[in-house]
Amino acid sequence: MLACDDPIETLKKKRIILAPMSGITDIPFRLMTKKFGCEFAFTEMIDINGLLHNNRRTFSMMDTVPGDNLSGIQLVGEDAEKFLHVGKMCEDKGFKLIDINAGCPARKVVKCGKGSALMKDVKKLAKIVSMLVENLNVHITVKIRSGWDEKSINCVEVAKVLEDVGASAIGIHPRTQNQMYKGKADHELTKKIKRSVKIPVIASGNIFSAEDVEDVFGLTGCDAIFVARGALGRPWIFDEISRYFEGQENIYPPPFKKIKEIIFEHYLLYADLYGDNVAKRRMYKHLMWYFGKNKNKNEVMKEYQKIEGSGKFKKFLKKIFVEERRLVIQ
Ligand SMILES: Cc1cc2nc3c(=O)[nH]c(=O)nc-3n(C[C@H](O)[C@H](O)[C@H](O)COP(=O)(O)O)c2cc1C
């Protein structure tokens, strides 16, 4: 069912990966990135408790379709036994890579001991990973942060512990939980982790261009890089990066006419899978990102709220133009 046979070997080959993003990296978004050359992607984070309670919406996050670049599932949770139960379900579904989220900083997540709260309870995190490694025949990776706060930066120690208990790779977003997304990601820490472990290290943080990718590879020697916010409204970033490294001309961002075609394709992927109502709802934030820094977005989005169905959506897009960095509806 998945995009590759041995995900760790594939990860080392592909090197540029779509990071897990909650509410974003669903099937339509993954297919859009695949169109632009991204061949390795994760699900959004999936709460093990939702799966254990047979929550339909949570289950649907594990879905895939032919042509998907889905290569690993990311789980968020707090309890080793529960992780094992859900890990078995993932293995039965055909997943060959399970990533443990030890990085989500959201209050509602950390207050239950999940996500980056696990950076404060390394014993528990190690137990989760070792139980999964010992009992499943899949790769277990962990996406960590630099630590809980600036006084407790422990990512290098955590990475070593995780390697010792059998993790197959480490993803590192070198900001603390306290930092959330503020400040710069400190890739000096990524470099330290890379020097301290033998398993592959995947860097995450502030990757918005091919130059950022080059800088982070150069600084850290990491094995792969996650693209996250850099892909929002810009699924073409994957092609932009490969063209840069192949010495080809940069053709991005595309002209607005082309962006409208990309938007429509993205909408249709939603509509085909889930129907027009869901498509309209889920495309809202993507449209905001696709429209980028152009002014007058709010006015245009008011018009968007009024439309129904893919035919009307196409007409709506046809009427939108950019004049002097401002969206206009004609
Ligand atoms: C909207 C959004 C949702 C995210 N959801 C997840 C998630 O589900 N799991 C995860 O490990 N990281 C998640 N992240 C963090 C990203 O994977 C990435 O580590 C972070 O954005 C730093 O990379 P960037 O600065 O290049 O965006 C999310 C980030 C954003 C912006």
The ligand as an ORCA input file, in Angstrom:
! r2SCAN-3c Opt
* xyz 0 1
  C       0.251     23.763     10.544
  C       1.352     22.887     11.064
  C       1.061     21.619     11.521
  C       2.072     20.805     12.018
  N       1.774     19.539     12.414
  C       2.760     18.694     12.773
  C       2.484     17.330     13.041
  O       1.349     16.851     12.936
  N       3.531     16.549     13.413
  C       4.815     17.024     13.521
  O       5.730     16.274     13.857
  N       5.100     18.302     13.253
  C       4.111     19.140     12.866
  N       4.416     20.421     12.524
  C       5.825     20.871     12.573
  C       6.489     20.703     11.195
  O       6.550     19.363     10.794
  C       7.921     21.298     11.209
  O       8.725     20.551     12.088
  C       7.932     22.764     11.643
  O       6.937     23.498     10.963
  C       9.297     23.410     11.381
  O       9.585     23.446     10.015
  P       9.438     24.797      9.118
  O      10.052     25.934      9.943
  O      10.221     24.478      7.873
  O       7.983     25.006      8.917
  C       3.413     21.269     12.063
  C       3.692     22.552     11.599
  C       2.698     23.351     11.099
  C       3.040     24.722     10.591
*
